[in-house]
Structure formats: C-alpha cells, structure tokens
Amino acid sequence: MRDLVPPPLTRSADPARPHGGSEPDAPLLVIGAGPKAIALAVKAKVLREAGLDAPEVVAVERDRTAAHWREGHGWTNGRQSLGTLPEKDLGFPYDATTWGDPHDPLVAEIVRLTTGYGWAGHLMSRGGYARWVDRGRPQPSHREWADYLDWAAREAGLRVVSGEVHGAEADDDGWTLRYTAPGGRGTVRGRGLLVSGPGPSGTALTADDDRVLDTAGFWRLAVAGLPRRIRHVVVVGSGETAGTVVRELAVAQEREVTVVTPRAALYSRGESPFENRYYSDPTGWTALTESDRREFIRRTDRAVFSLDVQHDLARTARVTWCPGRATGTRPGSPVALVYAYGGRSGEIEADLVVDATGGDPMWFTGLLGPRARTALTAAVGGTLTRAAVEGAIDRSLAVPGLPAPLHLPNLAALAQGPGFPNLSSLGLLTDRVLRAHVPPRSPADLAGACAVTGRTGAPAPYYRGDA
Ligand SMILES: Cc1cc2nc3c(=O)[nH]c(=O)nc-3n(C[C@H](O)[C@H](O)[C@H](O)COP(=O)(O)OP(=O)(O)OC[C@H]3O[C@@H](n4cnc5c(N)ncnc54)[C@H](O)[C@@H]3O)c2cc1C
C-alpha cells in the first residue's frame, strides 16, 4: 500500500494565512481528470501567478486525462461534435469579480492570465487559429476537444494520480481517497474534495454486454463496428445522451430506432439567448422559485434533445418513439424491452437495447466512508437523497456542515445555477470552488469569502464544519 501525499508547493510566506487546523499545504482533490479538474488546475495556477495562495489541484483518474471525450473511453466515438460553443472553454465566462471589485487591477490580471488557457490559445499554440476562423469557426469534434483539454492540463501542470477511487473518507483536516491502480493500492490526502464525471452510464436496465448495453458499452460497440445483423434498436432515454446515440444509429449507421421516453414526445431543448444566459451567468437564479428553476432545467437540459440533434434526426424517417418507462428486458433473440405507461405494460422486440438514461450524480455516495456518509446525511437533513443534496449546495458548490469541504458541481444546478454540472461556465465554477480555499487579502475580502462559503464570521475561506 502506497501513501501519497504530494509534496507542498513553494509558497510565499504569509504568516496571516488563516487555514486554522486544516492541512495548509494539502492539495484540493478531484475524482476524475476531466474538464472540471483541468479548469481548476488552470485557475489555481493563474491565482498563484497573480499572487494569491491557491492550493495545488490533484486529480485521481482511472483512465487518462480527458478520457470521456475520446473514442473507446467515453460516451462518444470521438467524431461527434461538441454541443457547446468551444469559446465556452475552461475560463468562460472570464468574469473574475469573485476575486474583487471590477476596477481592482487583480481582477483584470486574473482574466488576462486565464485567457492564455482558452480554446483560441490552444489553436494558436499549434498554428491553427487562422484556419479555424477562415473555415467559419466549426464546432470541434470530441477528439479535438480532448486534445485541447490535454494541452491545458499540461500547461497548467495538473498533477494526475493514476488509479480508480474506491473509497473517500473525511476527517477534521481533510479528505483521504483510497484508489487501486495496476501497480497496487494507494491513498492520497487533500484539504477538500470535488467529485466530477456523470457516474455510471445507464441505470434503468441491467446491461449484459450482448443484447442490452449501457451508453459506454454502446459507444465501444459503435467504435468497434456495429454488426450488420443489428437492424432495429430500442434506445431508452430522452436526454442528450440518448439523442447522440439515436443520431449515430439512425443517421450514421442507418438502423431503425425506437426511442422509449417517459414523456409524450422527443422534446427539443430551449436554446434562446434568454435561456443560455442563465447557463453562462446565474445572476438572479437563486431568486427564482424552486418550481420555476425546475421547469427551466426540464425545458433546457433534462429529457430534451439539442436543436443540433433534432436537426439531424429530421433528415431521416428511421426514428419512432413510444411513451413509456423501461421496467426490464426479456432475454432472447430478438431481445424485448418491457415498459410501463399509463397503468399498462408492453414489450418492444429489437436486435439490441441501449440504456441511454445517462449518469447518476449520486454515484459517489457508494465511495463514502462511515464518517463522511454520516456527516453528509446529517448535513442534508437526515435522509441522503438526490433532492436533499441538491437543495443543500452552497455558493462554493459544496454541502455545508461537513468536517471538510465536499464540492458537488454535478448536483449544483438547482441551488446555484444550471451551468455548473456541464461546460457552460467552468471559469465561474473554479472561482466559486477556489474562493473557499484561498485566504482573503483584506477584511473586505474576508466578507466576500464568507459570502461564498455561506458562513458568517468564518475564520478562513477554507471552512470547517464546526466553524
Ligand atoms: C460525450 C459527452 C459529450 C458532452 N458534451 C457536452 C457539451 O457539448 N456541452 C456541455 O455543456 N456538456 C456536455 N456534456 C456533459 C457534461 O458537460 C460533461 O459530462 C462534463 O462537463 C464533464 O466534465 P467532468 O470534468 O465533470 O467529467 P468527465 O469529463 O466526465 O471526467 C470524469 C473523469 O472521471 C474519471 N472517473 C470516473 N470514476 C472514477 C473513479 N472512481 N476513480 C477515478 N477516476 C474516475 C473518468 O475516467 C473521467 O475521465 C457531455 C458529456 C459527454 C459524456
């Protein structure tokens, strides 16, 4: 068993650094080396260059950096187009007012330094910027996006520990992650923990890796080559994960598809400038009623296909849909999807069933040790449900009241803004998270830090549950 505590960074001496009883030189840990970990490493480096005492970011990754955006590793064949504009990159929306007044030179310096890690900077670093503009600024493929993420991770010096996390425990000083790697097992300690990634790739059905596949299994098969004998496929799900699977099957692979969705139709996503604004900038979000916030998320994010996918599907007559909730499968050849709708049940036979219901953002609870689990359950009111956690997330995208910070951006949409689980405002996400770990510069700054952590009179932005 290896114990890995990354050596401390060289820091400017600051006797006033108010980290209380925490481990002042411990890094911020992230499960997964995807866009969120990379964006955090970028912003932490920028803040240090701007003179602030930001922690190092250490990601524990079971695969490789940006794995989920490459063929054979994620929910893609690598050739799919990025849904979001690439200008919504690791620094977007380039508003650093979390760190001070808009006229503060520090704020301008943070923005200036962050732009060096943007999508345009990546293209410039390889001499491709002018050609991309001349080509009409096309959407990058997932593979090209992964290349950008890899480049930024290298430039920012993101430290990646190779291993699959299988345990996470909290104590008064921070978090300990236990992981397994081909070379053995190990642990890594940090002052706080951020959980990234969408979780398991299909939760409605039990995959058998043959006739019933989850989303990751489908994309592995699509990359290897979909057998000709598969002519009709049932896809379960109504969100963008399902939409991209349906597009691949019906448009690229020319197969017949039946989509089983719990709603009346395959709804399209609201993508007007008014809807997009809340994704880039959640100003005013918390003042909305909970029912309005839920309606907004339903119209623009959950259980809707993007306009891009809808546009492609309109070109084919191979897609039909059936309202229903999947309840299981009947094995055989053909396999049958069993569903329920309006008090009755039915079956649809197919050559393949794909469970594209998307991830479960509560997946990390299976990793928690007894102390962390008990503390999280108590912090959200006594019952560890998705709704309870979603309702408890504070401005630092963490659940307050734990012994050490646990940041859960994938569950932060309802309480803090719809852009935090996805790529819409990674720069703002990093500001909100790191603000809870960077010592304030002045009494006014301390007030700002307390506003981020949601605490009054907290001695340090790196808060403790008993503060
Ligand atoms: C194919 C695809 C396309 C998407 N396109 C868009 C888009 O265009 N716009 C948008 O806004 N959103 C999009 N999303 C949704 C969402 O934005 C992304 O899922 C999210 O931003 C990914 O960032 P992340 O850092 O949270 O995680 P990911 O990029 O999913 O990275 C998570 C990492 O964690 C690792 N991991 C998982 N479990 C463990 C473990 N136990 N131990 C160690 N490592 C682990 C994985 O290997 C992975 O590398 C897309 C999602 C997918 C899957």
The ligand as a Tripos MOL2 file, in Angstrom:
@<TRIPOS>MOLECULE
LIG
   53    58     1     0     0
SMALL
NO_CHARGES

@<TRIPOS>ATOM
      1 C1        -19.6530   12.5510  -24.7000 C.3       1 LIG1
      2 C2        -20.1630   13.7290  -23.9110 C.ar      1 LIG1
      3 C3        -20.4040   14.9370  -24.5420 C.ar      1 LIG1
      4 C4        -20.8520   16.0300  -23.8100 C.ar      1 LIG1
      5 N1        -20.9980   17.2050  -24.4560 N.ar      1 LIG1
      6 C5        -21.2970   18.2900  -23.7490 C.ar      1 LIG1
      7 C6        -21.3330   19.5630  -24.3660 C.ar      1 LIG1
      8 O1        -21.1150   19.7160  -25.5600 O.2       1 LIG1
      9 N2        -21.6230   20.6370  -23.5910 N.ar      1 LIG1
     10 C7        -21.8550   20.5200  -22.2570 C.ar      1 LIG1
     11 O2        -22.0810   21.5380  -21.5920 O.2       1 LIG1
     12 N3        -21.8440   19.3250  -21.6600 N.ar      1 LIG1
     13 C8        -21.5690   18.2090  -22.3550 C.ar      1 LIG1
     14 N4        -21.5280   17.0040  -21.7280 N.ar      1 LIG1
     15 C9        -21.9980   16.8910  -20.3250 C.3       1 LIG1
     16 C10       -21.0540   17.4610  -19.2680 C.3       1 LIG1
     17 O3        -20.6240   18.7350  -19.5790 O.3       1 LIG1
     18 C11       -19.8210   16.6560  -19.1240 C.3       1 LIG1
     19 O4        -20.1690   15.3510  -18.7750 O.3       1 LIG1
     20 C12       -18.9610   17.2510  -18.0200 C.3       1 LIG1
     21 O5        -18.7060   18.5860  -18.2320 O.3       1 LIG1
     22 C13       -17.6970   16.5510  -17.9890 C.3       1 LIG1
     23 O6        -16.7830   17.1760  -17.1280 O.3       1 LIG1
     24 P1        -16.2810   16.4870  -15.8180 P.3       1 LIG1
     25 O7        -14.9550   17.0780  -15.5300 O.co2     1 LIG1
     26 O8        -17.3280   16.5670  -14.7730 O.co2     1 LIG1
     27 O9        -16.1750   14.9310  -16.0980 O.3       1 LIG1
     28 P2        -15.6830   13.9390  -17.2270 P.3       1 LIG1
     29 O10       -15.1000   14.5580  -18.4380 O.co2     1 LIG1
     30 O11       -16.8140   13.0120  -17.4250 O.co2     1 LIG1
     31 O12       -14.4890   13.2300  -16.4820 O.3       1 LIG1
     32 C14       -14.6840   12.3810  -15.3840 C.3       1 LIG1
     33 C15       -13.4440   11.5210  -15.2620 C.3       1 LIG1
     34 O13       -13.5570   10.7730  -14.0640 O.3       1 LIG1
     35 C16       -12.9640    9.5120  -14.2610 C.3       1 LIG1
     36 N5        -13.5150    8.6380  -13.2280 N.ar      1 LIG1
     37 C17       -14.7900    8.2360  -13.0690 C.ar      1 LIG1
     38 N6        -14.9150    7.4690  -11.9700 N.ar      1 LIG1
     39 C18       -13.6850    7.4010  -11.4050 C.ar      1 LIG1
     40 C19       -13.1580    6.7700  -10.2390 C.ar      1 LIG1
     41 N7        -13.9260    6.0370   -9.4160 N.pl3     1 LIG1
     42 N8        -11.8450    6.9170   -9.9660 N.ar      1 LIG1
     43 C20       -11.0410    7.6550  -10.7740 C.ar      1 LIG1
     44 N9        -11.4840    8.2660  -11.8970 N.ar      1 LIG1
     45 C21       -12.7850    8.1470  -12.1960 C.ar      1 LIG1
     46 C22       -13.3330    9.1510  -15.6860 C.3       1 LIG1
     47 O14       -12.4310    8.2190  -16.2530 O.3       1 LIG1
     48 C23       -13.2700   10.5210  -16.3820 C.3       1 LIG1
     49 O15       -12.0300   10.7400  -17.0140 O.3       1 LIG1
     50 C24       -21.0990   15.9060  -22.4280 C.ar      1 LIG1
     51 C25       -20.8750   14.6870  -21.8060 C.ar      1 LIG1
     52 C26       -20.4010   13.6140  -22.5200 C.ar      1 LIG1
     53 C27       -20.1360   12.3170  -21.8120 C.3       1 LIG1
@<TRIPOS>BOND
     1     1     2 1
     2     2     3 ar
     3     2    52 ar
     4     3     4 ar
     5     4     5 ar
     6     4    50 ar
     7     5     6 ar
     8     6     7 ar
     9     6    13 1
    10     7     8 2
    11     7     9 ar
    12     9    10 ar
    13    10    11 2
    14    10    12 ar
    15    12    13 ar
    16    13    14 ar
    17    14    15 1
    18    14    50 ar
    19    15    16 1
    20    16    17 1
    21    16    18 1
    22    18    19 1
    23    18    20 1
    24    20    21 1
    25    20    22 1
    26    22    23 1
    27    23    24 1
    28    24    25 2
    29    24    26 1
    30    24    27 1
    31    27    28 1
    32    28    29 2
    33    28    30 1
    34    28    31 1
    35    31    32 1
    36    32    33 1
    37    33    34 1
    38    33    48 1
    39    34    35 1
    40    35    36 1
    41    35    46 1
    42    36    37 ar
    43    36    45 ar
    44    37    38 ar
    45    38    39 ar
    46    39    40 ar
    47    39    45 ar
    48    40    41 1
    49    40    42 ar
    50    42    43 ar
    51    43    44 ar
    52    44    45 ar
    53    46    47 1
    54    46    48 1
    55    48    49 1
    56    50    51 ar
    57    51    52 ar
    58    52    53 1
@<TRIPOS>SUBSTRUCTURE
     1 LIG1         1 GROUP 0 **** ****
